[in-house]
């Protein structure tokens, strides 16, 4: 599946719309060939081509169809939501090419909700603390990261943040730093029109985005260096 991404065809959205409306094993079994042909194979080609593009640009990210693509099957063992399938597909690029490595570039494909995202999402509390400490200790470097994102039309996501400063931080801290310290994930994202996933140009678009968010990734990697998160519990 290398060098062969030609864009997702209309069948990809047809399948994803179908699984959203018919989220059960019987429907999936009847349409498994559609999933394989229209979704999984093209996505694998996208990730393989992206791996080559990232390497050609000298970016410290690896992309792997085997280790970076998320399964469409949901792990429902510890969830109240027992729907067996996701209604979107996604994949990450990371320093080691796996989904568990902190600091990723993520591609999300879903009808009406395609986007690219990057950063440190839902990381373990010790890593959040290390990231916050790095923001305080390297305030000007962090401000430079935020400014570089802004120059590319990007900003930090405020989706996951605390209402108040976490314990141990002085309320007199500069407002911009306080706003960042309240974050629980450190990410930025860019929406994609549905039409963007239908062309081979998606590979370059993801790589361009990776270049733009590299200051955020590099700051986070330095901040988390030497900080190991505890093992996640089963089902995560």
Secondary structure as UniProt FT lines:
FT   HELIX           10..21
FT   HELIX           25..30
FT   HELIX           32..34
FT   HELIX           35..40
FT   HELIX           41..56
FT   TURN            57..58
FT   STRAND          62..63
FT   HELIX           65..68
FT   TURN            77..78
FT   STRAND          89..94
FT   STRAND          104..109
FT   TURN            111..112
FT   STRAND          114..120
FT   HELIX           125..137
FT   HELIX           139..151
FT   TURN            152..153
FT   TURN            167..168
FT   TURN            171..172
FT   HELIX           175..181
FT   STRAND          186..192
FT   HELIX           194..198
FT   TURN            200..201
FT   HELIX           202..224
FT   TURN            225..226
FT   TURN            234..235
//
